[in-house]
Amino acid sequence: MSNVALDGRSLSANVMCETPPFARRLSALALLTSCGILAGCQRAVLNPAGDIALQQRNLIYASTGLMLLVIVPVIIMVVVFAWKYRASNRKAKYDPKFHHSTALELGIWSIPLLIIICLGAMTWSSTHLLDPFRRLDRIAEGRPTNPAEAPLVVQVVSMDWKWLFIYPDQNIATVNELVLPIDREVRFDITSTNMMNTFYAPTLAGMIYAMPGMRSQMHAVLNRPGDYEGMSANYSGAGFSHMRFRLRGVEPAAFDQWVRQTQATGTVLTTADYLALEKPTERHPVTLYSATPHGLFERVVNRCVAPGTTCIADQMHHKDQAAAEQARSGERGPQGPAQDPAPSSHTAPVTGRTAHG
């Protein structure tokens, strides 16, 4: 009887251990599909072409290595403990009265605490060193910037669904193509026409938000010639997937030649052309403009490109002037006469008696 039961258990175990051919094929297909998907991934973040992106990449490596100091030993100990204290291992020590170990507690808590302190120090220092509003200290490792040399200014306008790049000093503009001279500091002034977006060129620097009516800023440098890709990293509607631009790093002489060529062959960007460009389009081709309206970026930030529109800055200035004139004239405002002091929190406004408490 026991032999029959044993044979039955063996048979059921064999049946449970057998994997159907269909399941094996499905697992192999899933593995191949995963490998194919991973093969299509780009390594732009880990293959920087600029010094800021390089420092950010190194920060990722350092923080990952610090965290692995905890993760790897924990994974190893899980496997070791599971094997050592398995039910069939009669040699493993069994101590049902164990309840505390000071040395074990110190190890469990002190090592993660030290790692968190190191990560916090790295985060604090890198937050200040890689502040996008801060001018660069160096062009590359061992090559400090020249404080007397002004950075190249590029004004970035996020549109639906394309990117407009204005070079104010060169008086040219491009759509969906950003050309930069290598080894020169660049200051990006960033805004948006309608939707909130994120300006992101992984090989150049990190993400910076582009918001309507606001100006963001980023300083960066490109150190290696080549063709790279930039994109919007914030969903903004139907054309978001194709809201990409070409980033080209060229030698300084080639950049000057490109500027002259754009000035000679591009079309003039008028206010009317800009208002037409502002309308939503998808897969917009690269376009070069030989000239731009004066102060176009400031008008985009202040949302007054269309003729007859009052700029936000003018509206705020008018409100400040009106408030100042009201204060000088002593006219009654929403909080009472301008010359009266603010009501005291210790005065009862209805009865005039002093409030207690």
C-alpha positions in Angstrom: 0.0 0.0 0.0 2.8 2.4 0.9 4.6 1.5 -2.3 1.5 2.4 -4.3 1.2 5.7 -2.4 4.9 6.4 -3.0 4.6 5.6 -6.7 1.5 7.8 -6.9 3.4 10.7 -5.3 6.4 10.2 -7.6 4.1 10.1 -10.6 2.3 13.3 -9.6 5.6 15.0 -8.9 6.9 14.0 -12.3 3.7 15.3 -13.9 4.0 18.6 -12.1 7.7 18.9 -13.0 7.1 18.3 -16.7 6.8 21.5 -18.7 4.5 21.4 -21.7 6.2 22.1 -25.1 3.9 25.1 -25.7 5.0 26.7 -22.5 8.7 26.2 -23.3 8.2 27.8 -26.7 6.3 30.7 -25.2 9.1 31.3 -22.7 11.7 31.2 -25.4 9.6 33.6 -27.5 9.2 36.0 -24.5 13.0 35.9 -23.9 13.8 36.7 -27.5 11.2 39.5 -27.6 12.7 41.0 -24.5 16.2 40.8 -26.0 15.0 42.5 -29.2 13.3 45.3 -27.2 16.4 45.9 -25.1 18.6 45.9 -28.2 16.6 48.9 -29.5 17.3 51.0 -26.4 19.6 54.0 -26.9 22.5 54.6 -24.5 22.5 58.4 -24.9 22.4 59.1 -21.2 25.4 56.8 -20.6 27.3 58.1 -23.7 27.4 61.9 -23.1 28.9 64.4 -25.5 29.0 67.3 -23.1 30.6 68.0 -19.8 27.3 68.6 -17.9 25.9 65.3 -19.2 29.2 63.6 -18.3 29.0 64.8 -14.7 25.4 63.7 -14.5 26.3 60.3 -15.9 29.1 59.9 -13.3 26.6 60.9 -10.6 24.3 58.1 -11.7 27.2 55.6 -11.6 28.3 56.7 -8.1 24.8 56.6 -6.6 24.1 53.2 -8.2 27.4 51.8 -6.8 26.6 53.1 -3.3 23.2 51.5 -3.4 24.6 48.2 -4.7 26.7 48.1 -1.5 23.5 47.2 0.3 21.5 45.5 -2.5 24.2 42.9 -3.6 25.0 41.6 0.0 21.3 41.4 0.8 20.6 39.3 -2.3 23.5 37.1 -1.6 22.5 36.6 2.1 18.9 35.7 1.0 20.2 32.9 -1.1 22.8 31.7 1.5 20.3 31.8 4.4 17.6 30.0 2.4 20.1 27.3 1.5 21.7 27.0 4.8 18.5 26.9 6.9 16.5 24.7 4.6 14.3 22.1 6.2 16.5 19.1 5.0 19.7 20.6 6.5 20.0 18.9 9.9 23.4 20.4 10.6 22.1 24.0 10.7 22.0 25.5 14.2 18.5 25.9 15.6 18.2 28.5 18.4 14.5 29.2 19.3 15.6 31.4 22.2 17.4 34.0 20.0 15.8 37.4 20.2 18.5 40.1 19.9 22.1 40.8 18.8 23.7 44.2 19.3 26.4 43.5 16.8 23.8 42.5 14.2 21.7 45.5 14.9 24.7 47.8 14.5 25.5 46.2 11.1 22.0 46.3 9.8 21.5 50.0 10.6 24.9 51.6 10.5 25.8 50.6 6.9 22.6 51.9 5.3 22.9 55.1 7.4 26.4 55.7 6.1 25.3 55.2 2.6 22.4 57.6 3.0 24.8 60.2 4.4 27.1 59.8 1.4 24.1 60.0 -1.0 22.8 63.1 0.7 26.2 64.8 0.5 26.5 64.0 -3.2 23.0 65.3 -3.8 23.6 68.5 -2.0 27.0 69.2 -3.7 25.8 68.2 -7.2 22.6 70.3 -6.8 24.7 73.4 -6.5 27.5 72.5 -8.9 25.1 71.4 -11.7 22.6 74.3 -11.1 21.3 75.0 -14.7 21.1 78.8 -13.9 24.7 78.9 -12.9 27.5 79.6 -15.4 29.9 76.8 -16.1 33.1 76.5 -14.1 34.8 74.4 -16.8 34.4 73.4 -20.4 35.8 70.0 -19.7 37.8 68.3 -17.0 41.0 70.3 -16.5 39.8 73.1 -18.8 38.2 76.0 -16.9 36.0 78.5 -18.7 37.1 82.0 -19.6 35.0 84.4 -17.5 35.7 87.2 -20.1 34.1 85.2 -22.9 30.4 85.5 -23.1 28.4 82.3 -23.7 26.6 81.7 -26.9 22.9 82.5 -26.3 20.2 80.3 -27.8 16.5 81.1 -27.1 14.4 77.9 -27.1 10.6 78.1 -27.8 8.5 75.0 -27.3 5.6 74.8 -29.7 2.9 72.3 -30.7 4.7 70.1 -31.8 8.1 71.4 -32.8 11.0 73.4 -31.4 12.0 77.0 -32.5 15.7 78.0 -31.8 16.5 81.6 -32.0 20.1 82.9 -32.1 19.7 86.5 -31.1 23.4 87.5 -31.6 23.5 86.0 -35.0 19.9 87.1 -35.9 18.9 83.7 -37.3 16.5 81.0 -36.2 15.8 77.3 -37.0 13.0 74.9 -36.5 13.8 71.4 -35.2 17.6 71.8 -35.7 20.0 73.0 -33.0 23.6 73.6 -34.2 26.2 74.3 -31.5 30.0 74.9 -31.7 31.9 72.4 -29.6 33.9 73.5 -26.5 31.9 76.8 -26.1 29.6 77.5 -23.2 25.9 77.9 -24.3 23.2 79.7 -22.4 19.7 78.4 -23.2 16.7 80.7 -22.4 13.7 78.4 -22.6 9.9 79.1 -22.8 6.8 77.7 -24.3 3.9 79.1 -26.4 1.0 77.0 -25.1 1.7 73.7 -23.4 4.1 72.8 -20.6 7.0 70.9 -22.1 10.5 69.6 -21.2 13.5 70.5 -23.2 15.8 67.4 -23.2 19.0 66.6 -25.1 20.4 63.5 -23.2 23.9 63.8 -24.6 24.1 67.5 -23.7 22.5 68.0 -20.3 19.4 67.2 -18.1 15.8 68.1 -18.6 14.5 71.6 -18.2 10.9 72.6 -18.1 9.5 75.0 -20.7 6.4 76.8 -19.4 4.2 79.5 -21.0 4.7 83.0 -19.7 7.9 81.9 -17.9 11.6 81.8 -18.7 13.8 78.9 -17.7 17.5 78.8 -18.2 20.3 76.2 -18.7 24.0 76.5 -19.2 25.7 73.6 -21.0 28.6 72.7 -23.4 29.0 70.2 -26.2 32.5 68.7 -26.3 32.3 66.2 -29.1 31.3 66.7 -32.8 28.5 64.6 -34.1 24.7 64.3 -34.7 22.5 63.7 -31.7 18.8 63.8 -30.9 16.8 66.0 -28.6 13.2 65.7 -27.6 10.3 66.7 -25.5 10.1 64.6 -22.3 6.7 65.8 -21.1 3.5 64.6 -22.8 1.8 67.5 -24.6 -0.8 66.1 -26.9 -1.2 64.2 -30.2 2.1 65.2 -31.7 4.3 64.6 -28.7 5.9 61.4 -30.0 7.4 63.2 -33.0 8.4 66.4 -31.1 12.1 65.8 -31.7 14.9 67.9 -32.9 18.4 67.3 -34.4 21.3 68.4 -32.3 24.6 69.0 -34.3 27.9 69.6 -32.7 30.4 71.2 -35.1 33.8 72.9 -34.9 33.7 76.7 -34.3 34.8 77.4 -37.8 32.1 75.2 -39.2 29.6 76.9 -37.0 30.5 80.3 -38.3 30.2 79.0 -41.8 26.8 77.5 -41.0 25.6 80.9 -39.6 26.7 82.7 -42.8 25.0 80.1 -45.0 21.8 80.4 -43.0 21.9 84.2 -43.3 22.4 83.9 -47.0 19.9 81.1 -47.9 17.2 81.1 -45.2 13.9 83.0 -45.3 13.0 85.9 -43.1 10.8 85.1 -40.1 8.2 87.7 -39.8 5.6 88.1 -37.1 3.0 86.8 -39.4 5.2 83.8 -40.2 5.7 83.2 -36.5 1.9 83.2 -35.8 1.4 80.7 -38.6 4.3 78.6 -37.2 2.7 78.7 -33.8 -0.3 76.6 -35.0 -0.1 72.9 -34.2 1.7 70.7 -36.7 3.3 67.3 -36.6 6.6 66.1 -38.1 7.5 69.7 -39.1 10.6 69.7 -41.4 13.8 71.5 -40.5 13.5 75.2 -41.4 16.1 77.9 -41.5 15.4 81.6 -41.0 17.9 84.3 -42.0 16.4 87.0 -39.8 13.9 87.3 -36.9 11.8 90.1 -35.5 13.6 92.2 -32.8 12.7 91.1 -29.3 10.6 88.1 -30.5 11.6 85.8 -27.6 10.7 88.5 -25.0 7.3 88.9 -26.7 6.8 85.1 -26.6 7.5 85.1 -22.9 5.2 88.0 -22.3 2.5 86.4 -24.6 2.1 89.4 -26.8 3.4 88.4 -30.3 0.1 89.1 -32.0 -0.3 92.8 -32.8 -2.5 94.7 -30.4 -1.9 92.3 -27.5 -0.8 93.8 -24.2 2.3 92.2 -22.8 2.2 90.6 -19.3 5.1 92.8 -18.2 3.2 95.9 -19.2 0.1 94.7 -17.4 2.1 94.1 -14.2 3.8 97.5 -14.6 0.4 99.2 -15.0 -1.0 97.5 -11.9 2.0 98.5 -9.9 1.6 102.1 -11.0 -2.1 102.1 -10.2 -1.4 100.7 -6.8 1.3 103.3 -6.1 -1.0 106.2 -7.3 -3.8 104.8 -5.1 -1.5 104.7 -2.1 -0.4 108.3 -2.7 -4.0 109.6 -3.2 -5.3 107.8 -0.1 -8.2 106.3 -2.0 -10.1 103.5 -0.3 -9.0 100.1 -1.4 -10.4 96.6 -0.7 -8.8 96.6 2.7 -9.9 100.1 3.8 -8.3 103.5 3.4 -4.8 103.4 2.2 -3.5 105.6 5.0 -5.1 103.6 7.8 -3.0 101.0 9.6 -3.9 97.3 9.3 -6.5 96.3 11.9 -5.0 94.8 15.0 -5.6 91.2 15.8 -6.3 92.3 19.4 -9.2 94.6 18.5 -12.7 93.3 18.1 -13.9 94.9 14.8 -17.7 95.0 15.7 -17.9 96.2 19.4 -14.5 98.0 19.6 -13.8 96.2 22.8 -10.4 94.5 23.3 -10.5 90.9 22.5 -9.1 88.5 25.1 -7.1 85.4 24.6 
